[in-house]
Amino acid sequence: MIAKKALGLPLKGLRFAIKSGDTLVKTASTQVTRFKTRFDEKKAQMALDEQPVAKRNYANAANQVDANAEDSIDMREFEFTKAPINWIPAAILVATPIAAAVITPWYLWTHEVSAPVWGVFGAFMVWTGISITAGYHRLLSHRAYKAHPIVKNFLLLGSTLAVQGSAFDWVSGHRTHHRHVDDRLDDPYSAQRGFWFSHIGWMLRNYPSGKFDYKNIPDLTKDRVLQIQHKYYGLWVVAMNVGMVAAIGWLIGDVWGTLLIAGLLRLVLTHHFTFFINSLCHMFGTRPYTDTNSARDNFFLAIFTWGEGYHNYHHFFQYDYRNGVKWWQYDPTKWLIAGLSKIGLTTDLRTVDDTTIKHAEVQMQFKAAQQQIDTATSTGLDLPHAMKSFQDRIKFEYDAFKQTVEEWQSLKAQTIAMKKIECADRLREVDDKLKHDYAKIEQKILEHNSNLKTAFRSIGANEKAA
């Protein structure tokens, strides 16, 4: 016992010395900071005293407001650095990929996985992936369409199998994301905090931006089925991911293989394919519709995310049931919703009209053209003949485009007025006339789009860059 205490004394002394040293360094650092702050304040006050009284009062008030705002932001940033670990999600999100990476290769090397197991794996990948995109996302978060209870509940079960939180948590967080996109403090998975945070880091700790009070989902909190899912979410997750998967494995004669391949491996892949939307879809790709946020369109990511890769379009037109709005764009979620509408299982599919979409594209083309011109003129040298012609052509086209937009706005106002005053029996006639007028506007915008592409080709630029 004496020997143990004797050995412990040097260690205690070392710990005390380190702790004391840290304290001294922190204290000295604090004193230096306070001295510097007082010096800077005194210097600023001396400069302020030399100003007229009115200007001095205004400056004092402005500085106080700025200081309060800055203190508020600093405090919120401090809360991010001290956020406690969110233990249950952190344990799942860290343990499952490690387990899948270690166990799956070993199992595939030492066991033969039957075709039925791979079939269940594929079916569950589709079910969980589509349930998140068509269910949690486009149906519940954005109300882009209405679904029959059979479809809604089937997607709800698939979303529960995906283990991405209850509908209340998922939808509340997603609506907050759209409202505060790219805001470092209020966007729950802001891409401005980097890939790791937006991909998975935001779920590992209880960050201030991730605390949802459900005030933004009053349409969902009244739903009895969603209330039950939220209240007993943990039980549903275990029942679906262990009980149901094991039962299917027993039916096809391979319980452990099904639990590993259709359970664990599928879970990890579905997680990270979904997380790609929050991270990579805000980093890589094109912005053909808006540059007001970081969301990008990315065909490659659309393949893994069931059509969600067309993220720039989605952030600009979030209530459209389509993400891949072009007929050729890969969006199986869109095809599923549209297909179910043919047999009456989905209704009220919300879309953005072609004129509005093309207007957004042309606006971005003009921005791209202006960037080309600014880059060419920033050198201070005389513009080449081709670039000068391009500049003149863009100016002419932009003036014509503004006139087209004015006509379009006037037509929309006229539409509202005519539908208010016309009798019900003349509404069809009014609609026919308005459709004709809108078609002319759309044709003009398409001509602007074509002219801009021709202008870009004249300087050897790819018009898709717009």
N, C-alpha and C positions, 0 to 999 in steps of 0.2 A: 504493500500500500504506500509506504514511504517512498519507495523507488518510483512508483507510478506518479506520485505528486511531484517528486523531484524532476522527473522527465517532463511533466506538464508545465512546470513553471516557465522554462524558456519559451515554450510555444505560446503561452498566455502573454508573456512579455512581448513577443514578436507581434502577436495580434493587436495588443494594446498600442504598440509603437506605430503599426501601420494605420490603425484607426485614428490615433492622435495626429499623425502626419497628415492624413486626409482632412481632418477637422481644421488643422492649422492652414492648410492650403486653401480650403473653401472659405475660411474666415478672412484670410488675406485677400483672396480674390474678390470677396464681397466688399471689403473695405475699399479696394482699388476702384471697383465699379461705382460705389457710392461717391467716392471723391471725384471721379471723372464726371459723374452725373451732375454733382453740385457745381463743378467748374463750368460745364457746358451750360447749365441753367443760368449761372451768374453772368456768363459771357453773353448769352442770348438776351437776358434782362437788360444788360448795359446797352446793347444795340437797340433794344426796344424803347428804352428811356429817351433815346435821342430822337424818336419819331414823334409826330404830332399826337395829341391826346386821343382824338377820334380814331386815328389809325391804330394807336396802341390798344385801345379797348377792343376794336374789331379783331386785331391779331390775337389778343389774349383769348377771346371767345372761340375763335377758330382753332387755336392750338389746343384748347381744352376739349373741344369736340373731337379733334383728330386723336388726341391722347386717349380719350375714353374708348373710341372705336378701335384703336390699336391695342389697348389693354384687353378689350373684349376678344379680339381675334387671337392675341397671344395666349389668353387663358384657354380658349377652345383648342388651340394647337397643343397646349400643354396637356389637356385632357386626352388628346390622341396618344401622346407619348407615354402616358401613365395608365392607359386602358388595361383592365384586368383580362386575363385569359378566359375565353369562352369555352369552358372545359369540354362539354359534350360534343359540340361541332368540331372542336379542335382535335379531340381524340379520334373521331370518326374520319375526318379529312386527312389526318396524318397517318393513322394506322392502316386504313384500307388500301391506299396505294402501295405502301411498303409490303403489306401482306400479299397483295396481288403480284407485285414484282418478284417476290421471293418464292411463293408457293406455286404459282401458275407454271413457270418454266419447269420446275421439278416434277409437277404432276403430269405435264404433257410429255416429259421425257420418260417417266416411269409407268404411265398408264395409257391405255388406248381409250380415247374419248369417242363415244359412239355418235353416229349421225343425228339421232334424236336429241342428244344433249346440245349439239351445235344448232339444231333447229330451234330449240327452246331459247338458246342464247340470242339468235337472230330475231326471233319474235319479240323477246323482251326488250331488246335494243330499240326496235321500232316502236313498241308500245310506250316505253318510258320516254323516249325522245320526243315522239309526236304528242304525248300527253302534256309535256312541259310547254311545247311551242303552241299547240292548238288549244290546250286547256288553260293552264296557269297564265300563259302569256296573252294570246290573242282573244280568248273568250273572257277570262275573268279580269285580267289587268286592263285591257283596252276596250272591252265590250264591242269588238269589231264584228260580231255576229251573234245570233242567238242559237242555242242548241237544244234539241230534245233531251228530256231527262235521261234517257238511255245513253246518249252520247256524252252528256255532261258527267254522269256518274262513272262511265267507263274511263273517261279521261282523268277523273279525279282519283280513281284507283291506280291508274298508271303513274300519275304524278306522285302519289304516296309511295309507290314502289321505287320511284327515282330518288327518294330521300333528299329532298331539297327544301324542306321546311313545309309547314302547313300552308294552305291557300292564303290565310290571313297574313302570315309573315311574308310570303313570297310576293304577293300582290301589293301589299303596303310598301315594301321596299322598292319594288319596281316602279310604282307610281311616283315615289319620292325621287328615284333616279331620273325619271323623265322631267320632273319639275325643276330639279337642281343639277342637271347634267353638267359634268366637269367641274362642279364647285368642290373645292378641296375639303370644305367643312360640312356641307349638307348632302352631297351626293354619296349614298352608302357605299358605292364601289367606283369612286371617281378614278378615271384613268390618269388624272393629273398627279396622282400619288404613285404612279408607276405600275409596271406589269404585275408584280407580285401582289400588291395590295388589291388591284382591281380583279385579279384572277381568283385568288383564294384568301389572301391575307385579311381582307375585311371581315371574314367569318371566324377567324381564329381568336379575335379579341372582341370585347364588348366596347366598341368604339361609339362615341356620341352619335355619329350619323347613322348608326345601325340600331338605334332604339326607336321602335315603332309604337305609336299609341293607337293605331287603327282608325284615327279620325278621317283618313283619306279613303277608307273603304266602307262607307255606310251601306252601300248596296250589297256588300257581302256579309257583314256582321248580322244581318237579319235572316240570312239563309240557314235553315235548321240543319241541313246536311253538312254544310261547311262548319257550323258550330260544333257538331259532333266530331268531325275530322280534326278540328283544332284542339278540342278538349282531350281527346284520346289519341293524339297523334303518335306518341311513342308506342302504344299498343298496336296501332295499325301498321306501323313500320315493321315491327317485329313479326306480326302475323303475316304480312305480305312477303317480306324478304327472307324469312326463315321458314315459317310454317307452310306457306303456299309453294315456295320454291322446293322445299324438301318433299312435299306431297307429290309434286309433279315428277321430281327425281325418282321417287318410289314407284310411280306409275310406269316410268320408262326404264326402270331397272338400274339406275345409277344415281343414288342420292348424293354422294360426296362430289361426284363430277358435276352434277347439276348445281349444287350449292356453290362450288368454286367458279365454274365457267358462267352459268346463267345468273348466279347470284353476285359473287364478289367482283369478278372481272367486269361483268356488265355494269355494275354499280359505279366502279371507278371510271370507266370510259364515258358513261352517260354524264357523270359529274363534270369531267373536264371538257367534254364537248360543249356543254352548256356554259361553263365558265369562260370558254373562248370568246363568247359573245360579249362579255363584259370587259375582257382584256384585249385580245388581238383585234377584234372588230372595231376597237377605238384607236388602233395604232397602224394597221396596214390595210391599204386599199385606196379606192378613189372616193371623191366627194362630188358626185354629179348633180346633187340637188341643193345642198347647203354647206357653207363652211362656218356656220355659227356654232358648231360643236365638233367634237373629235370623232364622231361616228363615221365609219367607212363602209362602202360596198366592197365585198370580197367574195368572188365566185368560189374560190377554193374552200373558204370557211363555210360557205353555204352548204357544201356537200356534207360536212360533218355535223352541221347544226340544223338539219332538216329545213333549210331555206332561210334561216335567220341571218345568214351572212350579208344580206343586202340591208345593212344597218343604217347607212346614211339615209336611204329612202324612208326607213321606218321611223327614224328620229324626226324627220320633217313631216311625215304623214302618218302619225302613229295610230290613227283610228282606222286605217285601211286594213282589211283582213289579209291583204297580200303584202309580202315583203319583196319578193321578186315580181315587180309589177309588169315587166315585159313578158310576152308569151313564152319566150325561149329561156327565161331565167329559171334555174333549178330551185323550185320551192314546193316540195311534196306536201307541206302543211297547207299551202294554198290549194293545191289540187284536191286534197282530202276534204277540205271545207266546201269547196265548190262541188265536188262529187256528191257529198252528202246532201247538198241543197237540192240536187236533182230528184231525190227520193223523199224530200220533206223533213229530213232529220236536222238540217240547219236552215235558218231563215235570216232575213234582214242583214244580208252581207253588205257591209259598208265599204264603199270605194271612193277614191278621189277621181274627179273627172279628168279626162286626158288633157284638156286645155290647161288646167292648173298645174299638172305634172310637167307638161312641156314648157310652161312659163318659167317654172323653177329651173329647169335644165338650161333654158336660154339665158336666164339671169346669170347662172354660173359660167356659161360660155363667155359672156361679156366680161366677167371678172377675170377669167383666164386671159382673154384678149388684152385687157388693160395691164395685166401683169407682164405680158410679153412686151408691150409698148414701154412700160416703165423700166424694164430691164434693159431694153435697147437704148433708151434715152439717158439712163443713169451714167453711161460711159462719158457723156459730154461730147461725143463725136457726132459728125453729121450722120443722119440716118441713111441706110442704104435705100435705093429706090423702091425695092420690094416692101421694106418695112414702112416707108412713108405712104405707099399706096395702101398697105394694110391698115395703117392708122386712120387714113381718110375714110376707108371703106367701113371700118368699125364705127367711126363717129356718125357716118350717114345712116348705118344700120341701126345704131342705138337710138337716134332721133326718131326713126320710123317705128322702132319697137315701143318707145314711150307713147307714141300716138296710138298704137294698137292697144296697149294696156289701158289707156284712157277710154278708148271705145268699149273695151271689155268691162271696165268698171261702170261706165254709163249704162251698158246693157244689163248688168246685174241689178242696178238700181231700178231700171225700167221694168225688169221682170217682177220685182217685188210690188211695184206700183200697179202694174197691169193685173196681177193676180188678186189684188185687193179690190179693184173696182169692177172687174168683169164679172158677169153673171156665170153661174155654174155651167149653163148650156153653151157658153162661148169659150170655156177654158181650153177645150181641145183645140179650137182654132188658134187661140193665143199660144198654146204650147207648140203647135206646128210652126208658127211664125218665129217664136223664140229659138226653136231648134235650128231653124234655117240661119238665123242671125249668129247663133253660137258657132255653127259650122263654119261660117265665114271667118269669124275671129280665130278659130282653131287653125284654119287653113293659112291665115296670115302668120301665126306664130310658127307653124311648120316651115313656112317660107323663110322666116328669120333664121330658124335653126339650120336650114339648108344653106343659106347665104353665109352664115358664120363658118360652117364646115368648109365651104369653098374658100373663104378668106384664110382660114388656117392652112389649108393645103397650099395656098399661094406663097407662103413663107416656109414651107417644108415642115410645118408642125403637125403633130397628130391631134386631130380635132377631139379625140377621146380624152385628151388631157384636160379638156374643159369639164 
